[in-house]
Structure formats: C-alpha cells, structure tokens
Amino acid sequence: MEFASSDFSAPASNRYAYRLVGVSTDWVEVDADHRHAGFGNLWPGKYELEVRTTNRVGEVSAEPARLEIHVAPKYWQRPWFVIGLFALAF
C-alpha cells in the first residue's frame, strides 16, 4: 500500500506512521521517501490499516485514515480441503 498526505506545500517534510490492526499495536514511522507499507504471509481474516500523517510544521492528523483489508483463505486453508485430507489419510 502506498499513501500520501494532502499537504503539498512541502511534501519532503511530511512524515507518516502506519500500523496493521490485528497484527501489530506499534506504529511504524516513515519519511516522505518511504511512504508505503507491505505485509506478507497474512493469515486469512479481516485487518485494518491505519495511517496518520505529520505535516511540515509538526501537526499530526486528528484521525488516522483507515482501510479495511480482507484476506481470503487459500484453497488449502479451507475446511473442505482439510476434511478431504483427513478422509484421504484414512
């Protein structure tokens, strides 16, 4: 995910922080050159990405921007596949 601030007066001075609720409670802080977040190996379920910004004068956004993320299970994570494996094993 890549994100940006709505303060374009000095974009290099903007700072960002993000976290993936459901995975981490800690905020990851990045500068304007690294304003992206990537997550791998997420287990199926619902997650919420929160991003907050700090503008050139140090004002932090009042509320973080939120994006709901749904990770669908792979075929091998579905109940019918697990049941089929057990049936095949017996």
Residue pairs with C-beta under 8 A, 6 or more apart in sequence:
1 36
1 37
1 38
1 49
1 67
2 35
2 36
3 16
3 18
3 35
3 36
3 37
3 51
3 65
4 35
5 11
5 14
5 16
5 53
5 55
7 14
7 53
7 55
7 56
9 56
10 56
11 32
12 32
12 33
13 32
13 55
13 56
14 32
14 35
14 53
14 54
14 55
14 56
15 29
15 30
15 31
15 32
15 53
15 54
16 29
16 30
16 31
16 32
16 35
16 51
16 52
16 53
16 54
17 27
17 28
17 29
17 30
17 51
17 52
17 53
17 54
18 27
18 28
18 30
18 37
18 49
18 50
18 51
18 52
19 25
19 26
19 27
19 28
19 49
19 50
20 37
20 39
20 47
20 48
20 49
20 50
20 69
21 47
21 48
21 49
21 50
22 45
22 46
22 47
22 48
23 39
23 42
23 47
27 52
28 37
30 36
37 49
37 51
42 71
43 71
44 71
44 72
44 73
44 74
44 77
45 70
45 71
46 68
46 69
46 70
46 71
47 68
47 69
47 70
47 71
48 66
48 67
48 68
48 69
49 66
49 67
49 69
50 64
50 65
50 66
51 64
51 65
51 67
52 60
52 61
52 63
52 64
52 65
53 60
53 61
54 60
54 61
75 81
